[in-house]
Amino acid sequence: MKAFQLTDLLQQRAQSGHAYLEFIRETSLSVGLYVLPTGATDEQQPHTEDEVYYVVRGRGMFFHDGENIPVQAGSVLFVAAHVEHRFHSIDEDLHIIVFFAPAEYSQAG
């Protein structure tokens, strides 16, 4: 059993100095917290895994395979592997829980 508090994850992510903090890694699934501040540029590239985004906080737009979709707290987005996507036009800091299945590929392991 693993349990996490968003406030603790936000603090760990801030201390890491990175936009993304992975906090669960299993063979079949990885989960992380992704934070994009107002006006940020999301430079992610398509992934080799399917993913689900759950927007916990914030507001902006999401580009997915040629379409722009408004997102806000409570938005849930599915992106199939290899599909171009990114967040943009971020009006309020986005706090996003990201689920990868299988676990996101990482050279670090």
Beta strands, then each sheet from edge to edge (+ up, - down):
strand 1: 20-25
strand 2: 30-36
strand 3: 50-64
strand 4: 67-72
strand 5: 76-79
strand 6: 85-101
sheet 1: 1+ 2- 6+ 3- 4+
sheet 2: 1+ 2- 6+ 3- 5+
end
